[in-house]
Amino acid sequence: MQTDEVLTLLQEVADAVIEPRFRALTEGEVMEKNPGDLVTVADREAEVEITKRLVAAYPDALMVGEEAVSADSSALHAAAGADHWFTIDPVDGTRNFVHGSQDYAVMVAEMRHREVVRSWIWQPEHKLAYVAERGAGAWCGERRLDIPERDEQDPRGRTSRRALIGTSVGELSPLELTWVSCGIDYPKLAENACDYLLYGGAMPWDHAPGSLLVAEAGGITTYDDGTAYDPTTTRSPLVAAGSAAISKTVLKALDGTQV
């Protein structure tokens, strides 16, 4: 499928399955996978439809969907040896979606071995589409994203770890809360709304799409030891930064910090 065709797929599924349920979910349409970990009928139905259409286009590719892995983790484990695979996050920011916040997204990433080669982030309520192709740039609609130079000495950081809100990494300014959806967070980083993101978890459907978007816009995503992000592992913590210089500053400050 051409890159714009995959984006259209996500938009069509969101229009048919997800958006009609926004702020209209009934009690029986919201469940818990684990305590505090919500899932809705929109998540499940959207993932089934996206997966079906990607499989039709790429019958030999491995599909790693968040909800499918919740039921059977074998696909996640198989990703490390896969030649060609996709991640699918049907509603990234499910808690936001359930509580009526517009900050949720539909995301897909395409991998060749351990390298993210294309990614798509569709924000249905904001009507914003973020698309990246390795070597071809990061885009919001027709606008190419290019992260501007930033203050590398005291960068503005955000984290999804609520226990860290208001605390500082080393001598850096106190951390603020992210938008609690990677499909919002990474585009915000690429759009200069913050300088770095600090995560305590690293599931590939959450981070593969945004990591490529940020990389193609001029940023970098690494682990706390500076090694590059690898979608086949869930190791953490993970730091996405607007530049290599900011990443270096944050990693130096992070040394020894428990995340």
C-alpha positions in Angstrom: 0.0 0.0 0.0 1.1 3.5 -0.7 1.8 5.7 2.3 -1.3 7.8 1.7 -3.4 4.7 1.3 -2.5 3.5 4.8 -3.4 6.9 6.3 -6.7 6.8 4.5 -7.3 3.3 6.0 -6.8 4.7 9.5 -9.0 7.6 8.8 -11.8 5.4 7.5 -11.7 3.1 10.4 -11.7 5.9 12.9 -14.6 7.5 11.1 -16.6 4.3 11.1 -15.7 2.6 14.4 -14.0 5.1 16.8 -15.4 8.6 16.4 -19.1 7.6 16.7 -18.3 6.3 20.2 -16.4 9.3 21.4 -18.2 10.7 24.4 -20.9 8.2 23.7 -19.6 5.0 25.3 -22.0 3.0 27.4 -21.1 1.2 30.6 -20.8 -2.2 28.9 -18.4 -0.8 26.2 -15.6 -0.1 28.6 -13.6 -2.9 30.2 -10.3 -3.4 32.2 -7.6 -5.7 30.7 -5.8 -5.3 34.0 -6.5 -3.1 37.0 -6.5 0.5 35.7 -5.7 -0.6 32.1 -8.8 0.3 30.1 -10.0 -1.1 26.8 -13.2 -0.3 24.8 -15.2 -1.9 22.1 -13.8 0.8 19.8 -10.2 -0.4 20.5 -11.1 -3.9 19.7 -13.2 -3.4 16.6 -10.8 -0.8 15.1 -7.8 -3.2 15.6 -9.6 -6.0 13.9 -10.5 -3.9 10.9 -7.1 -2.3 10.5 -5.4 -5.7 10.9 -7.7 -7.3 8.3 -6.9 -4.6 5.7 -3.2 -4.7 6.3 -3.1 -8.5 6.1 -4.9 -8.3 2.8 -2.2 -6.0 1.5 0.7 -7.7 3.2 -0.2 -11.4 3.7 3.4 -12.3 4.7 4.0 -9.6 7.3 3.6 -10.1 11.0 0.9 -8.0 12.7 1.6 -6.9 16.2 -1.6 -5.3 17.6 -1.9 -4.0 21.1 -5.2 -5.8 21.8 -4.2 -9.0 20.1 -1.0 -9.1 22.1 -3.1 -8.6 25.3 -4.8 -11.9 24.5 -1.8 -13.7 23.1 1.8 -12.3 23.4 3.3 -14.6 20.8 3.3 -12.0 18.1 5.2 -9.6 20.2 7.9 -12.2 20.9 8.0 -13.1 17.2 8.8 -9.5 16.2 12.5 -9.9 17.1 13.0 -12.3 14.3 10.5 -10.9 11.8 11.7 -9.6 8.4 8.6 -7.4 7.8 6.1 -6.4 10.5 3.6 -3.8 11.6 2.5 -2.5 14.9 -1.2 -1.4 15.4 -2.5 0.8 18.2 -6.2 1.3 17.4 -6.8 3.9 20.2 -3.7 5.3 21.7 -4.7 7.1 24.9 -7.7 5.0 25.7 -8.1 6.5 29.1 -8.3 10.0 27.5 -10.8 8.6 25.0 -13.0 7.1 27.7 -13.0 10.4 29.7 -13.9 12.5 26.7 -10.5 14.1 26.1 -9.7 14.8 22.4 -6.1 13.7 23.0 -6.1 10.2 21.5 -4.8 8.8 18.3 -4.8 5.9 15.9 -1.3 4.6 15.0 0.5 2.2 12.8 4.2 1.6 12.2 5.9 -0.5 9.6 9.2 -2.3 10.3 11.9 -4.0 8.3 13.7 -6.2 10.8 14.5 -3.8 13.7 14.2 -0.6 11.7 11.0 1.5 11.6 10.6 2.5 8.0 7.1 4.2 7.9 4.7 5.4 10.5 1.3 7.0 10.7 -0.4 8.9 13.5 -4.0 10.1 13.0 -5.6 12.3 15.6 -9.3 12.0 14.9 -10.6 14.9 17.1 -7.8 17.3 16.1 -8.0 16.2 12.4 -4.2 16.1 12.3 -2.3 13.5 10.3 1.4 12.8 11.1 3.3 10.6 8.6 7.0 9.7 8.4 9.1 7.7 6.0 12.7 6.8 6.7 14.9 9.1 4.6 11.9 11.1 3.2 11.0 13.3 6.2 8.2 13.8 8.8 5.0 15.5 7.8 1.9 17.0 9.3 -0.4 17.1 6.3 1.5 19.0 3.6 3.8 20.7 6.1 7.2 19.2 6.6 8.4 19.0 10.2 11.8 20.3 11.1 12.6 20.7 14.8 14.1 24.1 15.5 17.2 24.7 17.6 16.5 24.5 21.3 18.1 25.3 24.6 20.2 22.3 25.3 21.3 23.4 28.7 17.9 23.4 30.5 15.5 21.6 28.2 11.8 21.4 28.9 10.8 17.8 29.8 7.6 15.9 30.1 6.9 12.4 31.4 4.0 10.0 31.6 5.2 8.7 35.0 2.9 10.6 37.4 5.2 9.9 40.3 7.9 12.0 38.6 5.7 15.1 37.9 7.3 18.1 39.5 10.6 16.3 40.2 13.8 17.1 38.4 16.2 15.0 36.4 19.5 16.0 37.9 19.6 19.8 37.9 17.1 20.2 35.0 13.8 22.0 35.3 11.0 20.0 36.9 9.2 17.5 34.7 5.6 18.2 33.5 3.0 15.6 32.6 2.8 14.5 29.0 -0.5 14.5 27.1 -0.8 10.9 28.2 -0.9 9.5 24.7 2.2 8.7 22.7 0.2 9.6 19.6 -0.1 13.1 20.9 3.2 13.3 22.8 5.6 12.6 20.0 4.0 15.0 17.6 4.0 17.7 20.3 7.8 17.1 20.7 8.2 17.4 16.9 6.1 20.6 17.0 8.3 22.2 19.7 5.8 22.0 22.6 8.6 20.4 24.7 12.2 19.4 24.4 12.2 15.8 25.6 9.9 13.0 26.7 10.8 10.5 29.4 9.0 7.2 29.5 9.1 4.3 31.9 7.5 1.8 29.4 8.3 1.0 25.8 5.7 -1.2 24.0 6.4 -1.0 20.3 2.9 0.1 19.3 3.3 3.1 21.5 6.8 4.2 20.5 7.7 2.9 17.0 5.4 5.4 15.2 6.6 8.5 17.1 10.2 7.5 17.2 10.4 7.7 13.4 8.4 10.9 13.3 10.8 12.6 15.7 13.9 11.1 14.0 12.8 12.4 10.6 12.1 15.8 12.1 15.7 16.0 13.5 15.3 14.4 16.9 16.4 11.2 18.5 15.0 8.4 20.7 17.3 6.3 22.9 17.6 4.3 26.1 19.2 5.7 29.2 22.6 4.4 28.0 22.4 6.2 24.7 21.7 3.2 22.5 19.2 3.8 19.7 15.6 2.8 20.1 14.8 -0.8 19.0 11.1 -1.7 18.4 11.8 -5.4 19.1 12.6 -4.8 22.8 10.5 -3.3 25.6 13.4 -2.2 27.7 13.2 1.1 29.5 13.5 3.9 30.4 13.2 5.6 27.0 14.1 9.2 26.2 12.9 11.0 23.0 14.6 14.4 22.5 14.5 17.2 20.0 18.2 16.9 19.1 21.2 14.8 19.8 22.6 17.6 22.0 19.5 17.7 24.2 19.5 13.9 24.4 23.1 14.1 25.7 22.2 16.6 28.3 19.2 14.6 29.5 21.0 11.3 29.6 23.9 12.8 31.6 21.4 14.2 34.1 19.4 11.0 34.2 22.5 8.9 35.2 21.5 7.1 38.4 17.9 8.3 38.4 15.3 5.6 39.0 12.5 5.9 36.4 
